[in-house]
Amino acid sequence: EAAEPVLPDEPLNHTHASYVLETILHLSPARVVCMYLFGSRAFGCHKPHSDYDFRIVMQGWTGEEHLDDMHSRVDACVYSEDQWEAQLREHDMLSLLCRHLPDACVWVESPYYQRQHRSPRTTTPGTQHTTTTTSTLSLKKLLRGTMKERTKTWDKAQALCRNLENNYKPHPHYPDDNHSQVHSQQQQQQQPQQPQQQPHTDPLLSDPHERRRRIAIEREKKMQSLSRDETVTLMKKNIVHGARFLLLALQLAQKGYVTDFQAATEFFETVFAKTQGSMQSTTETVDTSHERHTWTDYEARYGPMLTQLEAELKDYVRQQLEDAVAKQRQLEFEMNTATPLAMLSTLRLRELSDLSRYFAINTVASAIDDRLVVLYVDAVDSPSDLEIVRECSHGMVLGKPRDHKDSDSATGALESGVLWQVVCYPTGPFYNIYSANDRAQVAQLLGIGSQAELMTVTEQSLGGRLYPI
């Protein structure tokens, strides 16, 4: 029988994308829209034998699915295009960070995602950006997505620690977990390895729902079979993840892009130094038999730092939003009433990216012409009392002058310093002539004394009687 595929000895890079997709994950490279290297290798805390974590977007996929190959140390989350788009719109932190990864971590990316969602990227983790161009980013959504991941990782770490406190049972013959692992490894070496059927290549699992059910069962079995040391390592990783999300979110909020993916390295070293006095691999199991693991200890040790980062992020976002809305209200108050649109006056003083950042007005580059940008508001997050929000409530299209040249084709549609022109004005409000409230508003706007007179004028203008639908 064919042997299990293995990874080359040298570190992988984007030139191995087809090999990983076809040979390891059994996916068609032709259908892959995006492929990002994520995890410890993106955050700069990996070891030579750390896993390769990927986030992959595929055409024709259904929903979201987790694939892993234990033999080759490849772990992948695969998404449909619709699912990926939805996560980007809602600022899911894991998906959002893929927009800011260094170039070395972007293995595949279609031109559409480069133009719509890509921000300026660095060549190596930790390198400063040299451009001030930013992609569309909503501070409200950023805060909401960050807090969701921070809560999830903290709750998971707590659950793992509670399991250690209450339910963990060591190996009956080898109470010391290290001896248990050595014994297990010796048994595996003595027994010939049987090739395992890949769950996602099994012809019986062509149904995606059945395939996901089987994978979920295998993952649950894997979690239940974790040793004590593996549980501690996973718990500490989740604590570090929470701090990392907060630190990276602060960079996104303050700069509009990630300046340093290794921002959590010092905290990572602090957490894992409690084990053996030095930084440990996030994928290697370490000896933790001499440690006391109670959630009270971990909460007292790391909780204050995460709480401080959380408060710093919330205070910064709140202050930025309050200042931006106050300045916009003052601007709209001072504007000349003859100004046709508040949006044009605003864009003479602000960048286009500020519309999304402070007012949750989405700016999407047109798929037809990259000189056009479509604006639309967010029904939940956009402050409805601002004139620019009301103007975009029915849509608006802006365009660049024909002689304008983009400095960067990937992000040029959203760059600053452009004298934007209105290509498509927003539609006016619609009124229901059979609604008493709407009739009153229209009568007031037209200077008509009574609603009955309004109905008569409307019928005459349409050349016939009005009948309810």
Disulfide bonds with the S-S distance in Angstrom:
none
